Amino acid sequence: MSAEINRKKIPYCPLMSAGNQDCRVCLQESCAWYVQSAKSCAAYVIAHNNLLDIKAKQGK
């Protein structure tokens, strides 16, 4: 059961999953798009930063 819980904590890869019927899990440290300092995918980091930028512009 703990292996199943650990798998649920690993996010799906937005880059490898795009266009596929099955979702691929994030390779984390083995992926070129993984940002170690953020412990996340570069795609998620970029999306998060863009969302913060949009929210800041909406507040003006």
Backbone as a printed PyTorch tensor [residue, N CA C, xyz], in Angstrom:
tensor([[[  0.8130,  -1.1920,   0.0000],
         [  0.0000,   0.0000,   0.0000],
         [  0.8560,   1.2560,   0.0000]],

        [[  2.0030,   1.2600,   0.6700],
         [  2.8560,   2.4430,   0.7060],
         [  3.4230,   2.7660,  -0.6670]],

        [[  3.6850,   1.7470,  -1.5030],
         [  4.1680,   1.9910,  -2.8600],
         [  3.0930,   2.6980,  -3.6780]],

        [[  1.8260,   2.3410,  -3.4580],
         [  0.7330,   2.9910,  -4.1670],
         [  0.6080,   4.4450,  -3.7290]],

        [[  0.7730,   4.7160,  -2.4600],
         [  0.7110,   6.0820,  -1.9510],
         [  1.8640,   6.8990,  -2.5290]],

        [[  3.0800,   6.3270,  -2.5740],
         [  4.2260,   7.0300,  -3.1190],
         [  4.0280,   7.3570,  -4.5910]],

        [[  3.4260,   6.4470,  -5.3630],
         [  3.1670,   6.6900,  -6.7780],
         [  2.2030,   7.8560,  -6.9600]],

        [[  1.2510,   8.0010,  -6.0580],
         [  0.2890,   9.0910,  -6.1660],
         [  0.9500,  10.4420,  -5.9010]],

        [[  2.0440,  10.4700,  -5.1570],
         [  2.7390,  11.7140,  -4.8730],
         [  3.5960,  12.1620,  -6.0470]],

        [[  3.9530,  11.2480,  -6.9480],
         [  4.7510,  11.5940,  -8.1170],
         [  3.8160,  12.1510,  -9.1760]],

        [[  4.0460,  13.3900,  -9.6200],
         [  3.1350,  13.9820, -10.6060],
         [  3.3110,  13.3730, -11.9900]],

        [[  2.3100,  13.5640, -12.8150],
         [  2.4090,  13.1380, -14.2020],
         [  3.2290,  14.1570, -14.9840]],

        [[  3.9660,  13.6880, -15.9540],
         [  4.7880,  14.5620, -16.7840],
         [  3.9090,  15.2210, -17.8420]],

        [[  3.8250,  16.5480, -17.8600],
         [  2.9870,  17.2100, -18.8590],
         [  3.5860,  17.1100, -20.2670]],

        [[  4.8950,  16.9760, -20.3540],
         [  5.5570,  16.9200, -21.6570],
         [  5.4590,  15.5410, -22.2990]],

        [[  5.7270,  14.4900, -21.5330],
         [  5.6590,  13.1360, -22.0790],
         [  4.2240,  12.6360, -22.1920]],

        [[  3.3160,  13.1950, -21.4040],
         [  1.9240,  12.7490, -21.4250],
         [  1.1200,  13.4120, -22.5360]],

        [[  1.5920,  14.5380, -23.0520],
         [  0.8550,  15.2660, -24.0890],
         [  0.7030,  14.4040, -25.3320]],

        [[ -0.5200,  14.2650, -25.7790],
         [ -0.8020,  13.5060, -26.9870],
         [ -0.8790,  12.0040, -26.7890]],

        [[ -0.6360,  11.5160, -25.6000],
         [ -0.7320,  10.0860, -25.3070],
         [ -2.0250,   9.7900, -24.5600]],

        [[ -2.5380,   8.5930, -24.7520],
         [ -3.7510,   8.2200, -24.0350],
         [ -3.4540,   7.8530, -22.5870]],

        [[ -2.2480,   7.3770, -22.3270],
         [ -1.8710,   7.0640, -20.9480],
         [ -0.9170,   8.1320, -20.4410]],

        [[ -1.0520,   8.4910, -19.1840],
         [ -0.2110,   9.5140, -18.5790],
         [  1.1040,   8.8980, -18.1260]],

        [[  2.1770,   9.6080, -18.3210],
         [  3.5100,   9.1600, -17.9130],
         [  3.9090,   9.8990, -16.6440]],

        [[  4.4920,   9.1830, -15.7050],
         [  4.9050,   9.8140, -14.4590],
         [  6.1990,  10.5880, -14.6690]],

        [[  6.4070,  11.5670, -13.8340],
         [  7.5990,  12.4040, -13.8670],
         [  8.8300,  11.5660, -13.5130]],

        [[  9.8940,  11.7570, -14.2580],
         [ 11.1470,  11.0420, -14.0000],
         [ 11.9900,  11.7360, -12.9350]],

        [[ 11.5550,  12.8780, -12.5030],
         [ 12.1950,  13.7050, -11.4850],
         [ 13.6710,  13.9330, -11.8060]],

        [[ 14.5980,  13.5450, -10.9620],
         [ 16.0150,  13.8730, -11.1480],
         [ 16.5980,  13.3370, -12.4540]],

        [[ 15.9710,  12.3570, -13.0570],
         [ 16.4670,  11.7740, -14.3020],
         [ 16.0120,  12.5530, -15.5410]],

        [[ 15.2360,  13.5860, -15.3630],
         [ 14.6790,  14.3440, -16.4800],
         [ 15.4460,  15.6600, -16.6740]],

        [[ 15.6620,  16.0090, -17.9280],
         [ 16.3620,  17.2600, -18.2470],
         [ 15.5360,  18.4880, -17.8760]],

        [[ 14.2210,  18.3360, -17.7490],
         [ 13.3380,  19.4550, -17.4350],
         [ 13.1010,  19.6200, -15.9390]],

        [[ 13.7110,  18.7610, -15.1200],
         [ 13.5010,  18.8050, -13.6700],
         [ 14.3480,  19.9190, -13.0530]],

        [[ 13.7270,  20.7470, -12.2470],
         [ 14.4180,  21.8450, -11.5670],
         [ 14.6330,  21.4070, -10.1240]],

        [[ 15.8730,  21.0800,  -9.7890],
         [ 16.1960,  20.5330,  -8.4740],
         [ 15.8210,  21.4930,  -7.3400]],

        [[ 16.1200,  22.7840,  -7.5040],
         [ 15.8470,  23.7450,  -6.4300],
         [ 14.3560,  23.8870,  -6.1420]],

        [[ 13.5210,  23.7080,  -7.1640],
         [ 12.0720,  23.8050,  -6.9840],
         [ 11.4340,  22.4450,  -6.7400]],

        [[ 12.2160,  21.3730,  -6.9430],
         [ 11.7270,  19.9970,  -6.8320],
         [ 10.4750,  19.8090,  -7.6820]],

        [[ 10.5510,  20.3120,  -8.9060],
         [  9.4180,  20.2640,  -9.8190],
         [  9.9060,  20.3590, -11.2520]],

        [[  8.9960,  20.1240, -12.1590],
         [  9.2680,  20.1980, -13.5940],
         [  9.3210,  21.6680, -14.0350]],

        [[ 10.1780,  21.9420, -15.0110],
         [ 10.2800,  23.2990, -15.5370],
         [  8.9400,  23.7790, -16.0900]],

        [[  8.1570,  22.8710, -16.6590],
         [  6.8410,  23.2450, -17.1860],
         [  5.9340,  23.7370, -16.0560]],

        [[  5.9720,  23.0710, -14.9160],
         [  5.1750,  23.5120, -13.7670],
         [  5.6890,  24.8360, -13.2160]],

        [[  7.0020,  25.0070, -13.1670],
         [  7.5870,  26.2420, -12.6550],
         [  7.2040,  27.4130, -13.5540]],

        [[  7.3110,  27.2230, -14.8680],
         [  6.9390,  28.2800, -15.8130],
         [  5.4510,  28.6060, -15.6950]],

        [[  4.6110,  27.5890, -15.6270],
         [  3.1630,  27.8060, -15.5040],
         [  2.8330,  28.5360, -14.2050]],

        [[  3.4770,  28.1440, -13.1250],
         [  3.2280,  28.7870, -11.8270],
         [  3.6470,  30.2590, -11.8650]],

        [[  4.8180,  30.5400, -12.4200],
         [  5.2850,  31.9240, -12.5150],
         [  4.3750,  32.7550, -13.4000]],

        [[  3.8870,  32.1700, -14.5020],
         [  2.9610,  32.8860, -15.3760],
         [  1.6380,  33.1680, -14.6770]],

        [[  1.1620,  32.2150, -13.8890],
         [ -0.0720,  32.4250, -13.1400],
         [  0.0860,  33.5520, -12.1310]],

        [[  1.2080,  33.5940, -11.4350],
         [  1.4580,  34.6810, -10.4850],
         [  1.5230,  36.0200, -11.2080]],

        [[  2.1360,  36.0430, -12.3870],
         [  2.2370,  37.2680, -13.1780],
         [  0.8500,  37.7360, -13.6220]],

        [[  0.0150,  36.8100, -14.0650],
         [ -1.3540,  37.1620, -14.4820],
         [ -2.1560,  37.7010, -13.3180]],

        [[ -2.0350,  37.0450, -12.1550],
         [ -2.7690,  37.5220, -10.9630],
         [ -2.3050,  38.9150, -10.5680]],

        [[ -0.9950,  39.1740, -10.6740],
         [ -0.4680,  40.5000, -10.3200],
         [ -0.9880,  41.5520, -11.2900]],

        [[ -1.0850,  41.2190, -12.5730],
         [ -1.5860,  42.1820, -13.5580],
         [ -3.0850,  42.4210, -13.3770]],

        [[ -3.8260,  41.4210, -12.9500],
         [ -5.2650,  41.5920, -12.7310],
         [ -5.5410,  42.4760, -11.5220]],

        [[ -4.6150,  42.4710, -10.5640],
         [ -4.7890,  43.2630,  -9.3640],
         [ -4.5400,  44.7350,  -9.5800]],

        [[ -3.9310,  45.0950, -10.7080],
         [ -3.6060,  46.5190, -10.9760],
         [ -4.7880,  47.2630, -11.5070]]])
